[in-house]
Amino acid sequence: MRAPRLAALVALLAASCDDAATPKPGIAQVAPASVVAASVEPSALQSAAYAGSSACVECHAAEHAAWKDSDHAHALVFGAPDGALAALDAARGAVGVNADEIQKLWGWLGRDPLAQPLVEFPGGRYQPLPLGWDPRGARWVALDAPDEAFVGGMQPADWRSRDACANTQCLFCHTTGFARGQRAATGAQGGKHASASDGFASSWREASVGCEACHGPAAAHVEWQRDNGPGAARARDTQLVAPTPVDANPVDANRADANRVDPNRGDPNRGDPTLAALRTAKSAAQVDVCGACHARRAELAEGWHAGAALLDHFRPELPSSSAYHADGRVHGENFEWGSFRQSAMHAAGVRCSDCHEPHGAGLRAAGNALCLRCHSDSFDAPAHTRHARGSTGAACGAC
């Protein structure tokens, strides 16, 4: 297994051809009062920009239903998986977790194939335990921390260290509209563990990966649709006034002019200029939206959202590092942006949504049938695969 940060994202993002047919383990959705307050009382900026996934149901019921049971929708939950707590006491000693620490469990990163618990520390700091619950095997799995699992080669010696803090390593990709809220330390603190003065006042608009994590803040979209409506929009398309132009940089939610609309955003066929149009986006634009969390990268500046320039906010890890195999494949799970950007598929304009259904997050077809959606049947023949049709060796993924 990889490090806690990687394993947390594995629990959120990993999927296989068999996942669609495998029931997801149930998790009770019960949030402590402090968590509810943090998730529904974000900063004024977030409140103004985000509408919440529940606002999308009225017009996008099918997409919302597919998302609701996805791993994205369960990226951060506040109830323990069935059987996990009963087995935790026996597992904690092997990885150096004290009995009093597991009494401070705050939430869980993901649900399948692993659910990783978070422990609350002083100063608003949340630390992932070096353990992941495997709901299919009903067992705890110890998570190690190899160098390549951390950008820059950082290897936390202790799960309690700042380098393994969920506020900086996990929660951006497990929430929507996340604001780190890091506080500067006062006085000489020293040491590697949490301190009350060197902490966080982190907030988010929605726990888990909601609609706006991929589509961008949607308050303006909801308002526009309510004012115009699908029927009214079609009737008034010829009367729409062009949105106020902004400079060449994408709209940044932290800027004073964040309420202004970039004329290059939105789907012109629908007349709504308020959202990034992922369905019609070119390959790089859509892939970069996924890349904010599916890339090996370090965060340079807060405030990224769909439609903003990825490289203005993140520094991707170069393929020359230990995070990649010699042939360019990523050395680990779910951080495939760097490898995909180097691929012939990306060069040909293939997008993530060509193979992955974006709302339920499953594959659009199983096995070789997925590849044959674009490639001819000749690629599934023994003359190409050198293996009997239907055998393990004939699977596209085997090569």
C-alpha positions in Angstrom: 0.0 0.0 0.0 1.0 3.6 -0.4 1.2 6.4 2.1 -1.8 7.8 4.0 -2.3 10.6 1.5 -2.3 8.3 -1.4 -4.5 5.7 0.3 -7.0 8.4 1.1 -7.3 9.2 -2.6 -7.4 5.5 -3.5 -10.5 5.2 -1.3 -12.1 8.0 -3.2 -11.1 7.5 -6.7 -10.1 3.9 -7.5 -12.4 1.9 -9.7 -12.1 -1.2 -11.8 -14.1 -2.9 -14.5 -15.7 -5.1 -11.7 -16.7 -2.2 -9.5 -20.0 -1.5 -11.3 -21.3 -4.9 -10.3 -20.1 -4.9 -6.7 -22.4 -3.4 -4.1 -20.9 -0.5 -2.1 -20.6 -1.0 1.6 -23.1 1.1 3.5 -21.9 4.0 5.8 -24.2 5.7 8.2 -24.3 9.4 7.3 -24.1 11.0 10.8 -22.1 14.2 11.3 -21.1 15.6 14.7 -22.5 19.1 15.3 -19.1 20.8 14.8 -18.8 19.2 11.4 -22.3 20.3 10.3 -21.4 23.9 11.3 -18.2 23.8 9.4 -19.9 22.5 6.2 -22.9 24.7 6.1 -21.4 27.9 7.4 -18.5 28.6 5.0 -16.8 31.9 4.4 -18.8 34.7 2.8 -16.9 34.2 -0.4 -17.8 30.5 -0.6 -21.5 31.2 0.3 -21.7 33.7 -2.5 -20.1 31.4 -5.1 -21.4 27.9 -4.4 -25.0 26.6 -4.5 -24.5 23.0 -3.2 -25.3 19.7 -5.0 -28.9 19.7 -3.8 -29.5 22.7 -6.0 -28.8 20.6 -9.1 -31.5 18.0 -8.6 -34.3 20.1 -10.0 -32.9 20.1 -13.5 -30.4 17.2 -13.4 -32.2 14.4 -11.5 -30.6 11.6 -13.5 -27.0 12.9 -13.1 -27.6 13.6 -9.4 -28.9 10.1 -8.8 -25.9 8.6 -10.5 -23.5 10.8 -8.4 -25.3 10.2 -5.1 -24.1 6.6 -4.9 -20.7 7.2 -6.3 -17.3 7.2 -4.5 -17.1 10.9 -5.2 -20.2 11.5 -3.1 -18.7 9.5 -0.3 -15.3 11.0 -0.3 -15.7 12.4 3.2 -18.3 10.7 5.6 -19.0 11.0 9.3 -20.1 7.5 10.2 -18.0 4.4 10.6 -18.2 1.5 8.1 -19.9 -1.6 9.3 -17.6 -3.6 11.6 -14.7 -1.2 11.4 -14.8 0.1 15.0 -15.1 -3.3 16.6 -11.9 -4.4 14.9 -10.0 -1.2 15.3 -8.6 -1.7 18.9 -6.9 -4.9 17.8 -5.3 -3.3 14.8 -4.1 0.0 16.2 -1.2 -1.3 18.3 0.6 -2.6 15.2 1.0 0.9 13.8 1.6 2.8 17.0 -1.9 4.4 17.6 -2.8 5.0 21.2 -6.1 4.0 22.7 -7.0 7.6 23.6 -6.3 8.7 20.0 -9.0 6.5 18.5 -11.5 8.1 20.8 -11.1 11.3 18.8 -12.2 9.9 15.4 -13.7 12.7 13.4 -14.5 11.4 9.9 -13.6 8.9 7.2 -11.9 9.5 3.9 -13.7 7.4 1.3 -15.5 4.1 1.6 -14.2 1.6 -1.1 -11.8 0.0 -1.6 -10.5 1.6 1.6 -12.0 3.9 4.2 -9.3 5.8 6.2 -10.2 7.4 9.5 -9.3 10.9 10.5 -8.4 11.9 14.0 -9.0 15.4 15.3 -6.0 17.1 16.9 -5.8 20.5 18.7 -5.8 23.6 16.4 -8.3 22.3 13.9 -5.8 19.7 12.5 -7.0 16.4 11.2 -4.6 13.5 10.8 -5.3 10.3 8.9 -4.6 7.1 10.8 -2.0 4.8 9.2 -4.8 2.3 8.7 -7.4 1.7 6.1 -10.6 -0.4 6.5 -11.1 -2.8 3.7 -14.9 -3.2 3.6 -14.9 -6.2 1.2 -12.5 -8.2 3.3 -13.7 -6.8 6.6 -10.2 -6.1 7.8 -7.8 -3.3 8.7 -4.8 -2.8 6.4 -1.6 -1.1 7.6 -0.5 1.8 5.3 3.2 2.4 4.9 4.8 5.6 3.6 7.4 5.1 0.8 9.2 8.2 -0.4 7.5 8.2 -3.8 4.1 8.7 -2.2 4.9 12.3 -1.4 5.7 15.2 -3.7 9.3 16.2 -3.2 10.2 12.9 -1.6 8.9 13.8 1.9 8.4 10.8 4.1 6.6 11.4 7.3 8.2 9.4 10.2 4.9 9.6 12.1 1.3 9.7 11.1 0.9 12.6 13.5 3.4 14.8 11.6 2.6 18.0 9.7 3.6 16.3 6.4 0.7 13.9 6.8 -1.9 16.5 7.8 -5.3 16.0 6.1 -5.8 19.8 5.9 -2.9 20.1 3.5 -2.8 16.6 2.0 -6.3 15.2 1.7 -9.3 17.5 2.3 -9.0 19.6 -0.9 -9.8 16.5 -2.9 -12.4 15.1 -0.4 -14.5 18.2 -0.2 -16.0 20.9 -2.4 -15.1 24.6 -2.0 -12.3 23.8 0.5 -10.5 26.7 2.2 -7.4 25.6 4.2 -7.6 28.5 6.7 -4.1 27.9 7.9 -3.0 30.0 10.8 0.5 31.2 11.4 2.3 29.9 14.4 2.9 32.3 17.3 6.1 32.0 19.2 8.7 29.2 19.1 6.8 25.9 18.7 9.3 23.4 17.4 8.5 19.7 17.3 6.7 17.7 14.7 3.2 17.4 16.2 0.2 19.6 16.2 0.0 22.8 18.3 -2.9 25.0 19.0 -1.3 28.1 17.6 0.0 26.5 14.5 -3.3 25.1 13.1 -6.2 25.5 10.8 -9.7 27.0 10.6 -10.5 24.9 7.5 -13.9 25.2 5.9 -15.7 23.8 2.9 -19.0 24.3 1.1 -19.8 20.6 0.9 -18.4 17.5 2.4 -17.3 15.1 -0.4 -16.8 15.7 -4.1 -20.0 17.5 -5.1 -21.2 18.7 -8.5 -19.4 22.0 -8.1 -16.0 20.4 -7.5 -16.0 19.5 -11.2 -18.3 22.1 -12.7 -17.2 25.1 -10.7 -19.2 27.3 -8.3 -22.8 27.3 -9.5 -24.7 30.0 -7.6 -24.6 32.2 -10.7 -25.7 29.3 -12.9 -28.7 28.5 -10.6 -29.7 32.1 -10.6 -29.4 32.4 -14.4 -31.4 29.3 -15.0 -34.1 30.3 -12.6 -34.4 33.7 -14.2 -34.3 32.4 -17.8 -35.4 28.7 -17.7 -34.7 26.2 -20.5 -37.7 27.4 -22.5 -37.1 31.0 -21.9 -33.4 30.6 -22.7 -34.2 29.1 -26.1 -36.6 31.9 -26.9 -34.2 34.6 -25.8 -30.9 33.3 -27.2 -30.8 35.9 -29.9 -31.4 38.7 -27.3 -28.7 37.6 -24.8 -26.3 40.4 -24.0 -22.6 39.3 -24.1 -21.2 38.9 -20.6 -18.8 41.5 -19.3 -15.3 40.7 -20.6 -12.5 40.1 -18.1 -8.7 39.9 -18.6 -7.1 36.9 -20.2 -6.7 35.0 -16.9 -9.6 32.6 -15.8 -11.9 33.9 -13.2 -10.4 33.4 -9.7 -12.9 33.0 -6.9 -10.6 35.0 -4.6 -10.5 38.1 -6.8 -12.7 41.1 -6.3 -14.2 40.6 -9.8 -15.1 37.0 -9.3 -18.7 37.7 -10.0 -17.8 38.7 -13.6 -18.1 36.1 -16.3 -15.3 35.0 -18.6 -16.8 35.1 -22.1 -14.8 31.9 -23.0 -16.7 29.9 -20.4 -20.1 28.3 -20.7 -21.9 26.3 -23.4 -22.9 28.6 -26.2 -25.5 26.1 -27.4 -27.5 26.6 -24.2 -27.0 30.3 -23.9 -25.8 30.0 -20.3 -22.5 31.7 -19.8 -22.0 31.0 -16.1 -20.3 27.5 -16.0 -17.3 25.8 -17.6 -18.8 23.6 -20.4 -17.1 20.2 -19.7 -19.3 18.3 -22.2 -18.0 20.4 -25.1 -14.6 21.1 -23.6 -11.5 20.2 -25.6 -9.3 17.4 -24.2 -6.8 19.5 -22.2 -9.5 21.6 -20.5 -11.6 18.7 -19.3 -8.6 16.6 -18.4 -7.2 19.4 -16.3 -10.4 19.6 -14.3 -9.9 16.0 -13.3 -6.2 16.6 -12.9 -6.6 18.9 -9.9 -7.1 15.7 -7.9 -5.9 13.0 -10.2 -2.4 14.4 -10.6 0.8 14.0 -8.6 1.2 17.7 -7.8 1.9 20.2 -5.1 -0.5 23.1 -4.5 1.0 26.5 -5.2 -2.0 28.8 -4.6 -5.4 28.2 -3.1 -8.6 29.1 -4.9 -8.6 26.7 -7.9 -12.0 25.8 -9.3 -13.2 24.3 -12.6 -12.4 26.8 -15.3 -9.3 28.2 -13.7 -5.9 27.4 -15.1 -4.5 24.2 -13.4 -0.8 25.3 -13.7 -1.6 28.6 -12.0 -2.4 26.7 -8.8 -0.5 23.4 -8.9 3.0 22.2 -9.8 2.8 18.7 -11.3 5.5 16.2 -10.4 7.8 15.6 -13.4 7.9 12.1 -14.9 11.6 11.9 -14.1 10.9 11.4 -10.4 10.4 8.1 -8.5 6.6 8.7 -8.9 6.8 7.2 -12.4 8.0 4.1 -14.0 10.6 4.3 -16.7 7.9 4.0 -19.5 5.9 6.9 -18.1 3.3 5.0 -16.2 2.5 6.5 -12.8 4.0 4.5 -9.9 0.8 4.3 -7.8 -2.9 4.5 -8.0 -5.3 7.2 -9.2 -2.7 9.9 -10.1 -2.9 9.3 -13.8 -3.0 12.9 -15.1 0.8 13.0 -15.8 0.9 9.7 -17.6 -2.3 10.4 -19.6 -1.0 13.9 -20.7 2.0 12.1 -22.3 -0.2 9.5 -24.1 -1.2 9.1 -27.7 -4.8 9.1 -26.6 -4.5 12.6 -25.1 -2.7 13.8 -28.2 -5.6 12.5 -30.3 -8.1 14.5 -28.2 -9.4 11.7 -26.0 -11.0 13.0 -22.7 -11.6 11.4 -19.4 -15.3 11.3 -20.0 -14.8 9.3 -23.2 -14.1 6.2 -21.0 -15.4 7.2 -17.6 -19.1 8.1 -17.0 -18.4 11.3 -14.9 -21.3 11.3 -12.5 -21.4 7.7 -11.3 -17.6 7.5 -12.0 -17.8 4.0 -13.5 -16.4 2.9 -16.8 -18.6 3.2 -19.9 -18.1 -0.4 -20.8 -16.3 -3.4 -19.4 -13.1 -5.0 -20.6 -12.1 -4.7 -24.3 -15.5 -3.3 -25.1 -14.4 0.0 -23.6 -11.6 0.3 -26.1 -13.7 -0.8 -29.0 -16.0 2.2 -28.5 -13.3 4.0 -30.5 -11.0 1.4 -32.0 -12.0 -1.1 -34.7 -12.8 -4.7 -33.9 -9.5 -5.7 -35.5 -7.7 -4.7 -32.3 -9.7 -7.5 -30.4 -8.6 -10.2 -32.8 -5.8 -12.8 -32.2 -3.9 -11.3 -35.2 -3.4 -8.2 -33.0 -3.3 -9.6 -29.5 -1.4 -12.8 -30.2 -3.7 -14.4 -27.7 -7.0 -16.4 -27.9 -10.0 -14.1 -27.9 -11.4 -13.7 -24.5 -8.3 -14.9 -22.7 -6.5 -12.9 -20.0 -3.6 -12.2 -22.4 -6.0 -10.7 -25.0 -7.2 -8.0 -22.6 -6.2 -4.5 -23.8 -5.3 -3.6 -20.2 -2.8 -6.5 -20.1 -0.5 -4.5 -22.3 
